[in-house]
Amino acid sequence: MSTAGLDPESATSAPGASAGGTTLQTNYKQAVKGNSLRALLCLTYQSFGVVYGDLSVSPLYVYRSTFSGKLRLNENDEEILGVLSFIIYTLTLLPFIKYVLIVMNADDNGEGGTFALYSLLCRHAKLSLLPNQQPADEDLSTYKLEGGRTNRKSGGVPFKAFLERHRHLRISLLAIVLLGTCMVIGDGVLTPPISGPAFFFPLFPESTLRKPSTMNHFGTHRVAFIFAPIVIAWLFCIAAIGVYNIAAWNPGIFRALSPYYMYNFLRKTGVEGWTSLGGILLCITGTEAMFADLGHFSKLSIKIAFTCVVYPCLVLAYMGQAAYLSKNHDDILKSFYKSIPKTVYWPVFVIATLASIVGSQAVISATFSIIKQCLSLGCFPRVKVVHTSKDIYGQIYIPEVNWMLLLLCLAVTLGFRNTILIGHAYGLAVVTVMFVTTFLMSLVIVMVWRKSIFLAAAFLLFFGSIEAFYISAALIKVREGGWVPLVLAVIFMAVMYIWHYGTSKKYEFDLQNKVSMKWLLTLGPSLGIVRVPGIGLIYTELVTGVPAIFSHFVTNLPAFHQVLVFVCIKSVPVPHVPPQERYLIGRIGPKEYRMYRCILRYGYKDLHQDDQDFENMLIVNIGEFIQMEDAHPWIPSSTEVSVDGRMTVVGTPSRAAMRLVTSGLEDVEPPPQQSVSFRMDRPSGKELLEEQELEEAELPRLDNKKRVRFELPKAAVEMDPSVKAELLELIEAKEAGVAYVLGHSYVKAKKASSFVKKFAIDVVYNFLRKNCRNSTVALSIPHICLIEVGMTYYV
């Protein structure tokens, strides 16, 4: 969606992005694609510390939670064999077969999670609720899946058309996506209390609970290297203890590999066995993090770590505990610690404590990733996003969300003081996220992979029925703690949906009230006002047309800048947009109007970098557009036509003919002015001076002073005089100064609106707008160059 002034920025962000962003592309994940074994092993090692912390500590509480109700062990071991059989097949069917073998192949060019699946669907069908999609977006190199994984067959076309025709189905799909997202956030709230030091409450002080949250500002990269040895040591410890317990207590525990014991368990225990499935469900906590944290690492590294280490170690650990419990029925509430051999008890206890602290990192990192995706797609209020790694752009930290999780974790811990009740809440959140992923994955199979709708139905029926079975058991525990994720989901869903609804209505108002081209043409080149030297950058969310804020400005002020550029910062449903494909430049009205449009496109994982040369980069791209427009009136490979009156939007080619050259930083005290030269090679030196020097006043926003000049290639020997004049006028306007024009909007519901809509817009949406990150801060606009225009939106 278009999010001018709305897009979240990094800790050091700016209105644009430089080509310097390409340094983020040279990361570990690209090295893996280049078959670098060292990079692959490095990512695999790191994944243990971030992705598998939660999943690996589940043996601490699964058996305890399963037998917390009326279910008891009998002498014939039918209950323990049935529970173990359920655990083994649940681990095999859901994390291994569903996620590792199927779902992770539906990554969005290396990104995973609920919104990554939704992004894939939006690219292959018109499911977005905002009408800001452009044909040029489909020409992005990252728009299509890597390796050409999209099936070109026509399967799923009728189903796709059916979804596109019905708006209420698209709204329902967004609501389902938001539900999955909110449950991931709920996981982030419930994971530290159940897997962190709260599990040992009150053995450890409350302050220890802060450690998983307060360490996140170091970034995923550093946290992964610190935590990975702990998780690896923990996995090998529980595997070794499992092997010892199997040999020492009950070698016949391998009988649980037969699915007969699952059937026998339900037949013998009845309702009590069914309700105990909520505890068995905890064995797959953290599974969704494997997919959601995909952007932090690589698909192959996560698959290798799970298949070769995590899965076998967990199976051995659960079998070992079951073997011990088959001979020690009274130790069920402390089964893990009682099953540890006395000679290694304290070393294992220390590792278990450290592993439980690490356990929350997987879901917390997944929460950061999925909220960043929500931000870019306009489904979450603006917050500060810090990119913690210069090598891997998916590794982020969100301070506001981190502190929110910390406060909610403390509230849950102090409120329940019982991990069994927390486990009831946790299980419902976990399985709901999985069910949403299953539903979205079935749509991907039909609409993206273009497979048979019967195959998608089989996938949904098989895995959905398993998850629905667990959901039915978890819902029984709503009164006993299961209400927590439901309440959290309702609150977060309301916030996210109202934010998206308000943003959509605001965009629709702009679209319906944009300035007509006919009115603009009647004003003439001067626009009916005095055109003063300088460049005016008018930020708008519209990708076509002139926003109503411009007419509001023109009718209230007697003068405007000689060069006007309508800047739109737009998020497209792809993870990354290459810097050379980021700019779309077009012209509004005839040439003499000197009005341009610049659309900056970002993916939902892109870093909006701090770029002090945004203005210069903008000039370079507009200059390239002016020359390209004169030399090539129509270039199919690099242009896009969007009919809006007489408007045409043209994409900037990757190799600009107009270059910006800097002479370097000045460490000494800078002179009061800068020298900016615009050099052009001409067929005759008599037409213009070989080099025209333009003196540019020092801009207050620049901390580091640079000497810059604009150059044209020597090959441009024959340039139309009107093109030269327009380029010179562009540089002269840049010399005079740049002003940023931003709308200071007030959104109100119409008087005829219902009470619910008035409450959502006038109260909730405006409260969120006032208390989230200000757009001028998010865009790093210098206040000395800022012009804000107040305007009321009645939606």
N, C-alpha and C positions, 0 to 999 in steps of 0.2 A: 504494500500500500504506500501511498505517498505520505510522507511524514516530515514535511518541511517544518523545522522548529520543534518537531516531536520526537525525532529519532534519538535514542540514547547514545551518548558518546562515552568514550573512554575517559580515564582520568586526565589525559591530555588530548583534547579533541578540538576540532576546528570545523569551520563551515565546509570544508572540502577535504579532499584526500590527495596525497601526492603519489608520484610514482614510487616514492620510497616504500610504499606499502608492499612492493614486490619482494622486499626482504622477508616478509612473513611467509611468502610462498616457498622459500627454500627451507623446508623444515624436515623433521624426521619422517613424516608421512610420505613426502616425495622421495626420500631416500629409500624407504621401504619399497615404493613402486619401482625404484631402480634396482631392486634385488640386492639391497645392502643388508647383509646378514647381521652386521654389527648394529645397525639402526633398529632392525626388527627385534633383536634380542634386548636392546635397551628399552624399547617400548613395551615389550612383554614383561620385563622386569618391573618397570614403573607401574604397569597396570595392576599388579598385585597390591600396591599401596593405596590405590584410589578406587579401582573398580570392584575388587573382591573382598574388601574389608568387612562389609555387612554380611555377605553370603557366607563367608568363612567362619563367622562367630556364631552362626545359628545353632550349632550343636550344644551351646551353653544352655539353651532354654527350650528346645523343641520338645523333648520328652517330658520335661516338667510341666509345660503348658498343656500338652496332650492329656496327661493324666491328672490334671488339676480339678476335674469335675468328679462325677460319680463313677467314672470308668476305673476299674481296678484290675490288677494282674492276677491271673489264676495259675495253678500249678502246671497246667498243660501247655503253657507258653503261647496259646493261640492269640492272645491280645498283643503280646510284644512282637510276635512274628507278623501279625496283620499290620500293626503300625509301621514296622520296619519295611514291609513290602510296599506300603503306601508311600513312604519316604523315598525309597529307591526309585519307584516308577514315576513319582512326581518330579524328582530331580532329572530323570532321564527324558521324560516327555516334554516338560516345559522348558527348563533352562537349556538342555542339550539339543533336543530335536527341534523344538519350536524356535528358540532364539538363535542358537549357534548355527544350526544348519539351514534355517529358513529366513527368519526375520532380519538377521544381520545382513543378508544379501539384498535387502530393500533399503540400504543406506542411500542417503541423498548426497552422492559424490563425497562420501567420507563422513557425513554427519548422520547422527541417529537421534531417536526420540520421537515422541508423539507428534511434535510439530514438524519434524523432518518428513514423516509420512504424509502429513497434511499438506506440506509444501509440494511434495511429489504429485499429489492429487490435484492441487491447484494449477500445476504446470501442464497437466494433461487433460484438464477439463476446466470450464469456466465456473469454478466453485467459489471464487472470491466474492465477498459482498460489496467490494468497492470497484466501480467501473474505471479503474485507472490502468488496466493492462494495455500494453502497446505491442504491435507486431514486432517492433525492434527487439523487444525483450526475448523473443524466441530465437533471435540470431546470436544470443550470447553463447560463448563457447561452453559455459558451465550449465546451460539450460538443459542440455541433453545429458543423460546418464553416461558416466565414463564407461568405455568399452562397448558402447552401443547395446546395453542390456535391454533396452526397450524393444519389445516384439512389434514388428511392423504389421502384423495381421490385424484384421478389422474386428477382432473379438472384443466384446464389451462396448461397442459403439452405441447400440440402442440403450444400454443401461446408463452410459455417460450422458446421452441426450436427455434421458428421463430426469436425471439429477439436475442438469442445467436448466430445464424448463420450470422446475418447481422451486421457488425461493424458500419456501418453508422447509424443504428437505435440506437445502444448503445451510439454513440457520440451525437446523437440528444437528447437522454434521459438525458445525462449529461448536455447538454446545457439548457434543460428545468429546471433541478434542479438548475443550476447556475442562471437562470433567476429569479426563485422564491427566491433564496438566496439574489440576488442583490436587489430585490424589498423589502425584509425585511430590508436590510441596508438603502434603500431609505425611508422606514417608520421611521427608527431611526433618519434620518436626518430631516424629515418633521414634526414629532410629536411634538418636543419641540416648534417650531415656532407657530404651530396652537393651541396647548393645553396648552403651557406654558405662561410665562409672555408676549410673543409677541402678544398674543390675546388682551392684555390690552395696547399694544403699542399705544401712547407713555406715558401712565400713569406711567410706571415703568422704571427704568434705565436699560440699556442694561446689566449691570453686573449681574442683577438678573437672566438672562437667563442661567448663568453658573451653577446655583445651582443644577439642576438635573444631570449635567455631573460631577461636581466636587465632589459630594457626593458619586459617585459610588465606589470610592476606599475603602469606608468603608465596601463594600460587600453587597450582596443581603440580608443576614441574618439580619444585623443591619438596613439597609435601610427599609426592610419590617416592622420591629417592629416600626420604627419611622413614616412611612407613613401610615400604616394600619389604625390607629385611624382617620386620616384625611379623607381617602376614605370612611370609614364606616360612619362617621358623615355626609359626603357629600351625600352619597346615601340615608340615612334616611331623610336628609333635603329636597332633591328634591322629594322624595316620598311623604313626608308630604305636601309640597307645591302643588304637583300635586293633591292630594286628596282635598285640600282646593279649588283649582281653579276649579276642576270638580264640586264640590258642589256649589261654589259661582257663576260660570259663565255659565256652560252648562252641566248639568247632562246627556243630550242626546248625548254626545260625544262618548258614548259606541257603537253607531251605526257603528263606524269605524271598529269594529271587523268583520263586514261582508266584504268578499272579493269583493262584488259587487262594492264597492266604488273605488277599484283600477281600475277596468274596466271602470267605469264611469269617473274617473279622466282622463285616457288616451283618452277616446272618446271625452270628452269636450275640453281638452286643446291641443290635437294633438302634434305637434312637440315641442312646448314650454314645455308641460308636460314631454315629453320624455327626453329632455335635462336637465330638473330639477332633474332627477333621480341621477345625479352626486352629488347633495347636500344630497339627501336622503341616498345615499351610506355611508355618513360619520357617520351614526348612528351605524355602525358595525366596526368602526376603533378600532384596538386593539384586534380584535377577534382572529387573528392568534397567538397573544401572549399567549393565553390560551394553545395552543398546543406546541408552541416553548419553553415556560417557564416550561414545564412539568418536566424537570430534576431538577428544583429548588425546587419543592414541590412534591406533589403526585397527581395521577389522581383523586382519590376520593375527596381530599380536594378542588381541583379546581372545580369539578362538584358540590359539595355541595354549595360552595360560589356563583356560578353563578345561580344555580337553586333556591336556597332559598332566596337569597338577591338581587343579581345584576339584574337578569331578571325582577322580579316584580317591583323593584324600578325604573328601566329605563322605563318600560311600563307606570307606573303611572306618571312619570315625563313628558313623551311625551304627554300623554293624557291631563295632566293638562295644559301644554303650548298651546295645540290645543284648549282646552276649552276657555282659555283666549283670544287667537287670533280670535276665532270665533265672539267675541264681541268687539275686539279692533284691527281692521285691520291696523291702522296706526302705530302700535308698532312692526311691523314685524321685523325690523332690530335690535331691542333691546328686543326681546320677552321674553327672560329668566329673565332679570333683571326687566323689567316692570311687570312681573307676580308675583314677590315676594311681599307679603304683607308688607306695610310700617313699621309695628311694628317690623319686624324681618329682615328688609332689610340689615342693616350693619353687623349683625352677619353672615347672609348667604353670604354676599359679601366677608367677610374675609375668610370663609370656601371655597368659590368658588375660590378665589385667590390661597389659599394653594393647593386645589385640582388640579387646572390647572398646578401648578408647579410640582406636583407629577405625573401628567398624562403621562409624557414622560418616566417614569421609566420602564413601561411594555415593550415597544418596544426596549428600550436601553438594557435591560437585555436579551431580545430575540436575539438582534443583537450579544451580546457577546457569547451567547450559540451557535448560528449557525455558527459564525466565528470560534469558537473552533472546531466544527465538521469539517468545511472546512479545517482547519489546519491539523487535524489528517488524513484526506483523501487526502492530497496533493493538495488541490485546493486553497490555500491562502499562500502568503509569510509568513515566520517565524516572529512571533511577541511574545512579552512577555505575558504570561498568569499567572495571580495571582489567586490562590485559596483562597477565603476570609473566608471560613468556614471549620473548621476541622471536622464538623459533617456531612455536606451535600456537597458531592464532586461536585455537579453540579453548585454551586454558585461561579462564577468567575468574574474577572475584567480584562480588557485588556486596559492598559494605552494608547497605541498608537491609538487604535480604538476610545477610549473615546475622545481623543483630536481631532481626525479627525472629529468625529461627531460634536463636539463643533464648530470647524471652519466652517464646512459646514452649521450648523444651523445658525450661525451668518451671513454667506453669503446670505442664503435664506431670513432671516428676514430683513436684510438691503436692499436686492435687490428688494423684493416685497413690503414690508411695507403694506401689505393688506392680511388679513386672508382669504378673499374670493378666491383670486388667489392661495394662498397656498392650500386652500381646494380642488381646482380643481386638483392640482398635487397630493395631498394626496389620494384622492379617487381612482385615477388610480392605484397608487402603492398598495393600500389595496386590491382591487378586483383582481389584477393580481396575487398576492400571493395566494389568495383563489382559483383561477382557477388552478394554478399549483398544489396546494394541492389536489384539486378534481381529477385532471388527475392522479397523483401518487397514490391516494387512490384507484382509479379504478383498477390500476395494482396490488396493494396489495390484493384487494379482489380476483383477479384471481390467482395470483402467490403465495401468502403467505397463505391466508385463504382457497385457493383452492375451491372457490365458482364458480358457473356458470358464464360463460362469459356474459350471458344475464343479470344477476344481476349487474355485474360491468358496463355493458353498460347502464342499467337503472339508476344507481347511477350517472354516468358521464352525461347522457342526462338530468336528472332532475336538479341536482345542477349546472352542467356546463351551461345549458341554462339560468338559473337565473343569474349567474355571467357574462355570455357573454352578456346578456341584459344590465347589468350595465356597462360593459366595453364599449359597443357601445355608451352609453350615455356619459361616461367619455372621450372617444376619441374625442368627439366634442369639448372638452375644451382644446385640446392640445395647441392651440395658446395662450390660456388664463391661462397659468401656468402648463398645463398638460405635457409640454415638459420636465419639471425638472426631474421627476422620470425616464423618458425614457433616458435622457442624463446620469443620474447617473447609470442606469442599464447598458447602453452600456459601460461606462468606467469601472465599477467594473467587468462586465462580461469579458471584454477584459483582464483585469489584471488576473482574476482567471483562465480563460481558457488558457492563454499563460503560466501561471505558471504551470498548470497541464500538458499542452502539452510539455513544456520544461523538466519537471521532468520525464514524460513518455518516451520521446526520450532519455534522459540520461540513464534511466533504460534499455531501449532496446539496447543501445550501450554496456552497461556492459554485458548484456545477450549474445549478439552476439560475444563479444570479450573476454569472460572469458577464463581462462587458461585451456587447455585440460588436462585431468587426465593422458593421456599417456605421455605428456611432463613432468608432475610432477613426475611420477614414474621413468622416465629415469634419473632424477637427483639423485635419491637415498635418503636415510634418511637425509643426510647432505644438500640436496637441491643444491648441487654444491657450497656451500659457507660455511663459518665458522659459526657454531652455538654457540653463546655466551650465558652465563647464563642470565636468565631473562624470562619474559613473554611479548610477543608482542600482543597487542590487535589491530587488524586491523578492522576498521569500514568499512562496505560495505552495500550496499542496496540489494545485491543479497541474496536470501534465499537458493540457491543451487549453487555449483560451486565455483571456486576461481576467484576473480575479476582480471581484467587486471592490476590494480594498483600494485598488488603483483609482477607480473613478471617485471613490470617497476621498482619496488624497488630492486628486486633481481639482475637484470642485471646492476644496477648502483651502488650498494653497495656491499662490499665484505663479509659482516657478517649480521647475523640475529639471533633472539632470539631462545633459545633452545625449548621453548614452544610457539606455535602460536595459537591464538584464533581469528577466524573471527567472529566479533560481528555485528549482524544485529538488529536494532531497527525497529520493524515492527508494523504498525497499522492494526488491523483487523476490519472488519465491525460489531463490537459489541460495546455496550456502555462501558462495563467494562470487564476486564480479571482478575479473581481471582489471587492473588499473587502466590499461590501454582501451578497454571497452566501457569505461565508466561514464564518460561524458556523451550526452546527446545535445547537440547545438542546433538551434533553428532560428528562423527570423520571424518576427511578428510584423505584419504589414509591409508596405513598400520599403525599399532600401533607404530612402531619405528619412524615414522615421527613426532610424538607428535604434530599433528595439529588437532584442534577441531573447531567446529562451535557452536556458541551460538546465538540463536534467542530469543530476548526479545519481547514479544507480548503485545501490549497495545490496549485498546479500545479507541474510540474517546472521551470518557469522563474521562479517567483515568488521575490521577495525577502522573506525572513523578517526584517522590519525590527526594529531596536532600538526598543522601545516601552515606556517607563516607565509608561504608563497601562494596561497590559494588565489589571491587576486591576480598574481602574475600568471599562474597556470590557466586561469579563466581567460585572460587576455590572449594567451597563446592559442587556446582552443577556438576562441571566437575568430582570431586572425586566420587560423587554418580553415575554419568554415567559410570565411569570406573568400579566400582564394579558391577553395574547392568548389564553392558555388559558381564562381566565374569560369573555372576551367572545365568542370564536369557538372553540367546541369542535372544529370541523372546518373547516379551510380548505384545500381541495385544492391551491390554487396555492402554498401556503407550508408545507405539512406533509409529513412523511414518516413512514409507519408501518413499524416494523421489529419484528416479533413476536419477543420474547424474554422469555418469562414474561408479565408484565403491563407491559412497557415500550413506550413510544411516544416516538419522536424527532421533534421539531418544528423545522422550519427557521425561522430568524429572518428576518422581513421586512426589506426594504431600508430602510424608514423607521421608525426606532425611536420609540416614544411616550415613552420615558423618556430624558431627555437628561442628558449630563454637561457641566457648564459650568465652565470654568476662568477665573480672574480674572487670570492672567498670572504671569510669573516675578517673584520678589522679588530684586532685585539687592543690597539691603542685607542685613545679618546677619539670618537668619530667626529668628522667635520659636520657642520650644521646642515649640509645638504648632500644629496646623493646624485650621482650622474647616471642617467639612463639614456642609452643611445639606441636608436632604431636604424639599423643598417640595411640598405636595399641595393642590390646590383641592378643597374639600369642599362639599357642599350645606349644611352647617351648621357654623358655627365652634365649636359647643358639643361636638361629638363628639371632636375632637382639636385641639391647638394649630395655628394657621395655619402655623407654621414651627417645626420641632423641630430644635434645635441638638445636634449630636453632635460631641464632641471626639475627634479621632483622633490617636493617638500618632505621632510622626514615624517614618517607615520608614527604616531605615538604607540601603536600596537606592536611595533617591531622591537624586540629586545636586542637582537643581533643585527647589525647593519651590514648590508651587502651591496656591492656594486652589480647592477643588473642591466642587461641590454637585450633587445629583441633583434633577431637576425632572420633574414630570408636567405634561402640557398642561392648560390650563384647561378643555378640552372634557371631561376625565375628571371630571365633577361627580358622577356616580353610580358609586361603586366599592364593591364588596362589602367588608364589614368584614374578612372573612378574607383577602382579597387585600391590603388595607392592612396588616394585621398581618404577613403574610408578607413584604411589601416592607420594612416597618420592621425586621423581624428580620434581613433580609438586610443592611441598612445597619448595624445594630448589630454583626453578625458581622464586617463589613468594618472597623468601627471597632476591634474587639478585635484584629485582626491576621490576616494570611494566612500559612499554612504550605504549603510545597511538599513533597509526599510522592512520592518517586521510588524505584523498585525498583532495588536493587543486585544484579543477577542473576548467577548463575553457571550456565553451560550445560555440561552433561555428557552424553555419549552413554550410553545404557542398557548395562547389563552384557552383555546378549545381542546387542549390536550387532556388526557385522563389524569387522575390523581397519581397513578403509578408512574406515568411518564414524567410528570412534573417533579415528583420526588426523585426519580432516577437522574434527571438532567439538572434541575435547579439545586438539588441538595448534594447527592452523591457525586455526580460527575464534576460539578464545580468545586466541591471540597477536594477531590483528587487533583484537579488542575492547580488549585492554589497551594497544595502541600507537596506536590511532586517537584521534580527538578524544573527550574525555569528554563524556557526555551532559549533565552539569550545565553544562559550558562551552558546549556547543552551544546549550543553551536559555537561557544567561545567567541561571541561577537563583542568587540571592544565598545564599551559604553560611549566613548567619545565620538564614535562613528555611527551610533545607533539612532534611528528615527522610528518611533513606535506610533502606530496609527490605531486608535481605538475604534472598535466596531462591534455591534451586537448582532448575534446570530439567533434568529428565532427558528427553532427546528421542530 
